[in-house]
Amino acid sequence: MSTKKLTFKLGRKTVAALTAGFLIIGGGAYAYWTTTSQGTGAAPNAASNGSIVLTASFAPGLTPGASAAVSYTADNPGTSSLQVGTISHVVSTSNPLCLPADFTITNVPSNTTVPAGSDDFPIAGAGTLSFADTSVNQDACKSAIVTLTLTAN
């Protein structure tokens, strides 16, 4: 049995045509018509606009009959600006014998817009924390920590 060797010589144009043909067959050939389209897209907004963390600062060392100025800052970790309306306070102390009723502070109107992503943003409005000078022994308040728990609307 004899074996014959077949040899093909392809020109550049033939190779280019074959390559294009393989690409069309392998990659798929697409035909299309143009048209007009319509549609909509919808998604709900956030159910909540986030929350602000309020912080009150006042000087230490309050004594009976004295008052201290209270200033406020806010942290807004959210993605939208939020409004602080009026700041309300609840006073508590670290010693149960130091009566929170001996301390007073009125609500503070602020109406401050706190930008998104803010840390320690200064809040408009200042309060005054007063320590009553009563006729009762207030030694239980010596070194007691006074805490203001804040809420705003």
C-alpha positions in Angstrom: 0.0 0.0 0.0 1.3 3.3 -0.9 0.7 6.5 1.0 0.3 9.8 -0.7 0.8 13.0 1.1 -1.7 15.7 0.3 -0.5 19.3 0.6 -2.8 22.3 0.4 -1.6 25.7 -0.2 -4.0 28.4 0.9 -3.6 32.0 0.0 -4.1 34.9 2.4 -7.5 35.7 1.0 -8.6 32.1 1.4 -7.4 32.0 5.0 -9.1 35.3 5.8 -12.4 34.0 4.3 -12.2 30.8 6.2 -11.5 32.6 9.5 -14.4 34.9 9.0 -16.6 32.0 8.2 -15.6 30.1 11.3 -16.2 33.2 13.4 -19.7 33.7 12.0 -20.6 30.0 12.5 -18.9 29.7 16.0 -19.9 33.1 17.3 -23.3 33.1 15.8 -24.6 35.5 13.2 -27.4 37.9 14.2 -29.9 39.8 12.1 -32.2 42.3 13.7 -34.7 45.0 13.1 -34.9 48.2 14.9 -38.1 49.1 16.8 -39.4 51.5 19.4 -39.7 50.6 23.0 -41.5 51.6 26.2 -41.2 50.6 29.8 -40.9 51.7 33.4 -38.8 51.1 36.5 -39.8 51.5 40.1 -38.4 50.9 43.6 -39.7 52.0 47.0 -37.9 54.7 49.0 -36.4 53.9 52.3 -38.9 53.1 55.0 -36.9 55.1 57.5 -34.7 58.1 57.2 -32.2 56.9 59.8 -31.5 58.3 63.3 -29.2 60.7 64.9 -27.1 60.2 68.0 -27.2 63.2 70.3 -24.5 64.1 72.8 -24.7 66.7 75.6 -21.7 68.3 77.2 -21.5 70.3 80.4 -18.8 71.2 82.8 -18.1 68.9 85.8 -18.3 70.0 89.4 -21.9 71.1 89.7 -22.8 72.1 93.3 -26.1 72.8 95.0 -27.5 76.2 93.8 -25.2 76.3 90.7 -26.0 75.9 87.0 -24.0 74.7 84.0 -24.4 75.6 80.3 -25.2 72.5 78.2 -24.1 72.3 74.5 -25.1 69.6 72.0 -23.5 67.7 69.1 -25.0 65.1 66.7 -23.7 62.2 64.7 -25.6 61.3 61.6 -24.2 58.1 60.1 -27.0 57.9 57.5 -27.1 58.9 53.8 -29.6 61.8 54.1 -29.7 65.0 56.1 -31.9 64.8 59.2 -33.6 67.5 61.3 -33.2 67.9 65.1 -36.3 69.8 66.4 -36.7 70.3 70.1 -34.3 68.5 72.5 -35.9 67.0 75.6 -34.0 65.6 78.6 -34.3 63.0 81.3 -31.9 63.5 84.3 -30.5 60.5 86.1 -27.7 60.1 88.7 -25.2 57.3 89.5 -26.3 57.4 93.2 -29.9 56.5 93.9 -29.8 58.8 97.0 -28.9 61.7 94.7 -32.4 62.8 93.5 -32.8 63.5 89.8 -35.6 65.8 90.8 -33.0 68.2 92.3 -31.7 68.8 88.7 -33.7 70.8 86.1 -33.2 71.6 82.5 -35.8 72.9 80.1 -36.5 71.6 76.6 -34.2 73.3 74.0 -35.5 74.3 70.6 -32.8 73.6 68.0 -34.3 73.1 64.5 -30.9 72.1 63.2 -30.3 70.2 59.9 -27.6 67.6 60.5 -25.9 66.6 57.2 -25.5 63.0 56.2 -22.3 61.4 57.4 -21.7 64.0 60.1 -19.7 63.4 63.3 -19.8 65.8 66.3 -21.9 68.2 64.3 -22.7 71.3 66.5 -26.4 71.7 67.3 -28.0 75.0 67.6 -29.5 75.9 71.0 -28.1 75.7 74.5 -29.5 74.4 77.7 -28.9 75.2 81.3 -28.7 72.4 83.9 -29.5 73.6 87.4 -28.8 71.9 90.7 -31.3 72.9 93.3 -30.1 74.1 96.7 -32.7 72.5 98.9 -33.1 72.4 102.7 -32.3 68.7 102.6 -28.8 67.2 103.0 -27.5 66.6 99.4 -24.2 64.8 100.4 -25.4 61.8 98.3 -24.8 63.9 95.2 -21.1 64.4 96.0 -19.1 62.8 93.1 -22.3 61.4 91.7 -22.4 61.3 87.9 -25.3 63.2 86.4 -26.5 61.9 83.0 -28.8 63.6 80.6 -30.7 61.2 78.3 -31.7 63.1 75.2 -34.5 62.8 72.7 -35.5 65.1 69.9 -38.4 65.4 67.6 
